[in-house]
Amino acid sequence: MMRKFFLCKIQFLLLLVPMGIHAVGVGGSGMFPYSVELRGYISKETGKSPVAYLWISEKCRKVKAIIFCQQNMTEEALYKMPSFQRQLAEMGIAVIWVAPAFSNNWDPSTGCQNIFEEMMTGLAGQSGHPEIEHCPVIPFGHSAQATFPWNFAAWNNSRTLCIISFHGDAPRTNLCGYGTANVEWGRTRNIDGIPGLMVEGEYEWWEARVNPALAFRMMYPQSCISFLCDAGHGHFDCAKETADYIARFIRKSLEQRLQPDGTLRKINPQDGWLADRFRPDLPGTDGADKGTPSNLREQYVPVSAASYRQYQGDKHDAFWYFDREMALLTEKRYQDTYGKKLQFVGIEQGGSLLSYDTSVQGGMRAGFLPEKDGITFHLKAVYTDASHQQLSLDHGKGKLHVEVICGPVRKINDTTFRIYPYEAGWDNSRRSFSIWLAAVADPDQNYKRAVQPVNILLPHDIMDKLK
C-alpha cells in the first residue's frame, strides 16, 4: 500500500514538470530558492538553454501575481531592491527572472508562448505553489526588453494583471528597444482594459517615443495607458522613488482588477483620471541625434489632472491613471523637477576622475582595480562640470552615492563594491563579466538629480577568486 502511494506521488510530480523543463541549482545570490532550465530554447549568447529563477517571499502562502522579466539591465536593480521586495511580499507577488532572455519581442511564431507556459508549470511544481501555473502575470522589461511586455499582454490578455515598460517603449511602437521591427497584432488583438505603464527618463527624453503612446490611446479608446517621466533620471538607473511608484501601480492593479475567483476584470478608462503629458523644460533633451531640441514648455498653459469626464485639457495630450492619487503623484514628480538647474556627476577611481567617452555605451567605462582579495573594488561619485572632465563647485547639496544596476556585484557602502557568485552563471561572455553601476547626485531645492552610468568589464577568471 505504501509503495503504491509513493508511485502515485511520483506520477503526480511528473505531471507538474513537463518534459521540456528540468530543475537546476540556484546561483550564489541566495535570492532565488527555485529555478528551472528552459529546454525548449537555445540562447545564441550561451549556446545553452536559459534558466528561469523564481523568488517568493517566505511569508507568502498563496501567490496572487508574478512579475515576469528577462535578463537585460535595470530589471535586476528593481527586483533586488529591499524596499521593493518588501512591498511585493505584502502584496503576495513573486518574481520570475530568466537569464539569458528567450524573447525580445514576444512573437508567438517563435515558440515563446509554449516556453512560457511550460516554465510556469515547471516552477509551480517545484515551488509547491500550484497557483503559479495559471496566476496573473506582470510582464516587465527595460530598454531592449521594453517592447515584449505590451506584446505579451496582447497574446495573454486574460491573465495579464498590468504591463510595465521601463525606460522603454510605447505599445506597437515603431522604435523598438531591440532595434528591429515590432510584432503585428492583427485586427482583433488588443490590450483593452489592462493597465499599462510606460516610463521614460528625463535625460533620455525623445518625443518620437512618447507620440506612439498618445496615438495608441486614440486608436484604442478602451486602452488604459499610463505614463511616467522618470524626472531627474536617465536610461540606466532605477531609483527607489520610481520603484515605489511602480509598486503602487501594481497595488492599484490588484485592488481594481483581481476578483475573488482569481480572474481579472477589465478596467473602464472612463472610470479613471487623466493628467497632462510631461513637457520637458531643458533645451536639447530631445537629443541632438534624435531631432530638434524640445520647446514644449515655451507656450505651455498648465492643465490640472481631473477625472476622465471632467478633464479640461486636450485628451489627445493626456494619459490615463487609476485615480486621483496616481494622477497627482505623477504631477508631483514633474513639479519637483521643473525649473531647477542642472548639475553633473562623475566618478573617481583610485583618486583619478574617469574620462567621458561618447563612443562608449553610457559614456563611461572603468577598469577593474580590485583589492588584494581580487573581488572588492572602490568607486566614488563626485560633482563635475557639464563635460564630466573637470571637478566643479557648481552643484547642489544632495547626497552623492553609487548604485548597482546589474551584474554579479553587491554594494557594501557608497564607495565599496564586491563581486559575488552570479545566479546567471559564468558562461555568458556578453553579460556574465559585464557589470553596470551609476553615480548619483541627489536633488535639492535648486538642482535636479544627476546620474552617470559606468560599465566595468571583469576578467574571465574572476570566478576563481570566489572559491
N, C-alpha and C positions, 0 to 999 in steps of 0.2 A: 504493500500500500504506500509506504514512504517513497519507494523507488518510482512508483507511478506519479506521485506528487511532484517529485523533482523533475521528471521528464516533461510533465505539463508546464512547469515553471520555465524550463529552458526553452520549450517551443514558444511560449508566450513572449519571452525576451527576444527571440529570433525574429518574431513578427515586428517588434518595435524597432529593430535595427536592420534597415534594408541592405541588400547585397552590395550596393554601391558605396556604402559608408562603413568605416570601422573606427572604433575608438582609438585615440592616440594619447600619449602623455602630454601633460601641460608644461608650459615654459617656466622660466625662473622668476617671473614677477610675483608669483603667488596669488595673482588676482583671479585667475580662471580655474575653477575646480573641474570643468568638463571641457572636452574637445573631441571633435570627430574629423576624420580626413574625408575630403570630398572627391571620391574616386571617379566621379563622372566627368572630371575636367583636369587637363594637364596645363599648368601655367607655363607660358613662354619665358617667364622670369626665372623659374627654378627648374623646369623640366620635370616637375613633380606635381602632385595634387595639392591644392590649398588645404588649409586646416581651419575649421570653424571653432572658435573659442566661445564658451558661454560663461557669463558671470551672473550669479543670482545672490542676492543678499541672504545671509544665513538665517535671517528672521522671516524670510518670505515663505508663507505657507502655500499660496497659490499665485502664479504669475498672471497678472492682468494684461500685460502687453510686453513686447520686446522691441528694443532699438536694434535695428539690423544695419550694420555698417561694414565696409570693406577697407582693407589697408590702403591708406594714402598718406595723410599728414595729420591735420588737427582733429580727426576722429579720436586719435589716441589722447590728445590733450584734454578733450572733453570727458571721455568716459573714465579717465584716470583721476579726474579732479575730485578730491574727497567730498567737497560740498555738493557736487552734482550727484555723486554716488549716494549720499545720504538722502537726497530728495527722491532719487529713483527707488531707494529702499522703502521710503514712506509710501510711495505710490504703488508698490508691488510690480515694478518694471525691471526686467532683466536686459542684458546686453549680449548680442552676438557680434563678434568681430572676426572677419575672415581674412586670412593672410596667406598668400597674396590674393588680390581680388580675382573674382572669376567673371565679372561682367561690369563694364563701364557704362553701358547704355541700356541694359535690360531689354535685349532683343530676344523674345522667346524662341525664335527660329534657331538660336544657338544652343538651346537646351538649358538655359539658365533657370527657367521655371522649374524644370524637373529636378535640377540640382538643389534648388532652394527647398522644395517640398521634401526631398529625401533628407536634407540637412535638418529640417525641423523635426522630422520623425526620429532621426537618429539621436538628436540632443534630448528630445522628450524621453526616450527610453533610457538613455544613460543617466540623466539627471534625476529621474524619479518624479518628474513633473509632466505627466501625460498631457496636461492642458497646453503645453508649448506647441504641440503638433498643429493645433488649429487656433491659437490665440491671436489677437490683433497684433499688427506689426507697425513699427515706426521706421520707415526707410530714411536713413541719414547719410549724407555724403558731402565731402568737401572738394572743391576745385575739380580735378579730373573725375571725381566720383559724384559731382553735384547734379548731373543730369539723371542718373539712374533712379533717384527717389521718385521723381514725377512719373517715369515710365513704369516703374514697379507698381505704383498705385493704379495706373491705367489698366494694368493686367490683373490686379488684385484688389479691386475697389471694395469688395465686400469684407475684406479683412485688414485694410489699411486704416489705422487709427488716425494718423496725421502724417504729414510729409515735411521733411526739413532739408532744404538745400542750402548748405552753409558756405558763405563766401563763394557763391555759385551761380546757378542758372535759373532762368525762368522756365515754366513748363512749355514744352515744344519750342524751345529756343533754337535759333539758327546759329548760335555761338556756343556750342557745347564745350564744356571744360576739357574734354578729352581730344578736341581738335578735329573731329570728323563729323559726318552727317548724323542728324538725330534720327530716332526711330519714328516711323509713321504710324499713327494710332488708328487710322481708318475713320470712317464716318460715324460709327456708333460708340466708340470707346471714349470715355471721359473720366474726369475726377470730380464730378458734381457732388457737392455736399461733404467733401473731405477737406478738412483744414490743411492748408499748405503754407509753409513759411519759407520765404526767400530772404537770405541775409547777404548784404554786400557791404564791404568795408569802406569807410570814408576815404581812405588813402589809396584804394584801388578803384575809385569811382569811375564808372563808364556808362553813359546814358544808353548806349546800344544794348546793354544787358538788362536795363530796367524796362525799356519800352516794350519788349515782347511780353513781359508780365502784365503790364497795363492792357496791352492788346488782347491777351488771353482772357482777362476778366470780361472784356466787352464781347468777345466771341462766345464765351461760355458764361452767361449771366448767373448760372447756378453754382459757379465755382466759388471757393472761399479762399482767396489768395491774400495772405498777409505778407507784409514786407517790413524788414528792419534794416535801416542803415546802421551798421556797426560803427557808430560815431567814435572817432579817435583811434580806429583800428585799421589794419591793412589786411592783406590776403593770408598771411601766415600765422596769425595769432588767435588765441581763444581765451578771452578774459572771463573772470568769474562773473561779472555783471551780465555778460552775454550768455553764459551758461545758465545763470539764474532765470534769464528771460526765456530761454528755450525750455527750461524745466516748467516754468509757469504755463507756457504754451501747451506742453504735453499734459499738464494737470487739467487745464481747461478742456482739452480734447477728451480726457477720461470722463470728466464731470458731465459734459454735454453730449457725449456720443455712446459711451458704453452702457448697455442695457443689462438688466439682471440676468438674462439668459445668455450673456456673452456676445450677443450680436451688436452691431453698430447701427445707430440711426443716422440718417443724413441730416446735415445742418442746412437750414434755410438761410442764405446770406442776408436776407432782409430782416432777420431777427437779430443781426449783429450791429456793429458800428462801422463807420467809415472815418478815415483820417487821411489828411493830405499827404502826398508823397514827399519824400525828403528832397530838399533843394540845397545843393552844396553852396557854401559861401567862400570857397577857396578857388581863386583863379588857377586854371591848369589842372584841377583834379580830375578832369575828364581824360587827361593823358595826352601829351603831345603826339604820341604814336597811335592814338585812338580817335582822333577827330579834333575839332576845335575846342578850346577851353570852355567850360560851362559858365554861363552868365545867368543861371536860373534865378538867382537871388536879386538881381538888379531891380526888377519891377514887380517883385513878389508882394502880394497882399495876403497876409496870413488868413487861413480858414480854420476855424476850430473844429475838432472832432465832434461828431454827433451820431445819434442813432441813424441807421440806414435811411429811414424815411424822412428824417429831419435835417439831414446834412445839406448845407447851403452851398457847398463848393461844387466844382465840376467832378462828377463821379468818374469821368474818364481819367482823371489825375489822382484818384484816391485808391486806397487799399482797404480791404475788409479786415475787421478784427472781431474777436469773440464778443467783447462787451466794452463798457466804459473803462474798466480797469486797464485792459490791454491797450486800448487806443491812447489813453492818457499816459501810460507808461512809455509808449513809443514816442509820443510827442516830447515827453520829458527828456528822453535820451538825446533828441535833436536839440532841444533848448539848452541843454547843458554844455553843448559844444559850439553853438553858433556865436560868431563874433570874437571868439578867443584867438589869441596869437599862436602861431606855430612855434614849436620847439623841436629840437632834433637830438637824437641819441645815437651813440656809437658804442664800440666795445674795445676794451683794453685786454690784452693778453700778455702776461709777462712784463707788464709795465709799458707796453707799446700799443699805440692805437692801431687797430686793424684798418687796412685800406678799404676804400669803397670801390667796387668794380661793377660797372653796369653790364658787363658781359657775363657775369655770374648770376645764376638764379637767386633772387632775394637780395643781391647786391653785396653780400659779404661771405667770405669763406675763411675759416681759421684752421691752422694746423692743429694736430693732436699732440699736445705737450703735457703728458701725464707726470704725476709724482713717481716716486720710486716703486710704488705698488703696481704701476702700469695701467691703472684703471681710473684714478682720481685726477681731475684737472680743474683749472680755475679760469673763469671769465669775469670781467667786471663791466657793468654798464656805466657809461659816462656821458655827460652832455657835450654835444659838438655843435659846430655851425652847420649850415644847410648842405655843405659839401661833404660832410661826415669826415673831413680830413683834418680838422683842427678842433681843439677843445674850445668851449665857449662859456661865457658868463651870462649870456642872454637866454635865460630859461626860468622856469617856474620853481616852486618849492616842493614839488611832488617827489615821492619816493622813487629811487632808481633800483631796478632789480632785473634779473634774467630768469626767464621761464622756459621750461621744456615744451617743445612742440611734439616731437615724435622720435622714435628710435630707442635703442637699448640704453637709456641714460636716466638716472634719477637725480633730482635736485636735493642737495644736502643743506645748502643755505643759499643766500643770494649771489654768492660768488664761487661756490664749490659744487662739483658735479661728479657723479661716479657711474661707470659702465656696469651693467648687470646682465645676467644671462637672459637673452631676449626670448620672449614667448614665441615669436615668429620664427625662431631658429636662425642659423648662420649660413644657410645655403642659398640666400638670395643676394647675389653680388651687387644688385642695384640698391637694395633697401637695408639689408642687414648691417651694413657697415657705413651707413649714412645717417647722421643724427642732425636734428634741427632744434635750435633754440631761438629765443627772441629777447633782445634787450628792450626794456620798457621804462619809460618815464611817466609816472602817473600825472594826471592833470591837476590843476589848482584853479583858483578863481579867474586867473588871467590867461592861462595857457592850456592848449589842447593836450591830450595824451600823445605821446610819441612812441613808435615801435620801430625796431630794426632787426630783421631775422638774420641768422648766421648759420651756415652749414659747416659741419666738420666730418671729414671722411676718416674712418677708423682703419687701422692696419688689419689685414685679413688674418693675422694670428692673434687678434685680441682675445679670442675665446680661451686661448691657452693660459692667459693671465687670470682667468676667472675660476680655475680649478682649485 
